[in-house]
């Protein structure tokens, strides 16, 4: 009878599960392993994780929760993780492979030991850092562009009745006409709680470009001037 040979993939997973069993047995009385939250993302999402670092393992088929338990258990047992565990595991697909990532957030981690573990297990898990994977496999990180400041609309207040509530009403209508209803509400809230006339005027100036009522009047065209002259 011919014995069926195990694939490298099966061997790798079996080795991992053996490590899980050993690790759980060795620490079952000192640490309760939490169930990790599995979060599915796209490979492109990694490019937005600038200024973050994490461990990426490649080609992780099978039960994802078992992968999370296995990695947590192995790293705790080797004292790479100290009194904590990875509570989130990010999963993404790349070139037909299922890959997982653990971000170095909210964990006590011996990075030096983890670097050695990554090298020792690289043939099994294809481990790499997020900061290496993105430039080498995805073309680099995407820098976040600062939000463009919305241009303040012109608001003719010079020459109007100086009552602050009258001016506030005009400024509020101007903002709303320009699609800035949220800013109009924010301005009103700030002014009503300011308790000071001059301060209120300054607040209005933060939201609108204060102009003169004379500037808002349409100029007479040359044709209109000629008509007036002829009459």
QUIJO-V530553 format. One record per run of one state. SS is the DSSP state (alpha for helix, beta for strand, coil for the rest). FROM is the first residue (numbers start at 1). TO is the last residue. If there is no record, write none. Layout:
SS/FROM/TO
SS/FROM/TO
//
This chain:
coil/1/7
alpha/8/27
coil/28/36
beta/37/40
coil/41/42
alpha/43/46
coil/47/53
beta/54/57
coil/58/63
alpha/64/77
coil/78/80
beta/81/81
coil/82/87
beta/88/94
coil/95/96
beta/97/103
coil/104/108
beta/109/109
coil/110/110
alpha/111/120
coil/121/121
alpha/122/125
coil/126/127
beta/128/129
alpha/130/137
coil/138/152
beta/153/158
coil/159/163
alpha/164/177
coil/178/180
alpha/181/192
coil/193/196
alpha/197/207
beta/208/212
coil/213/221
alpha/222/230
coil/231/231
//
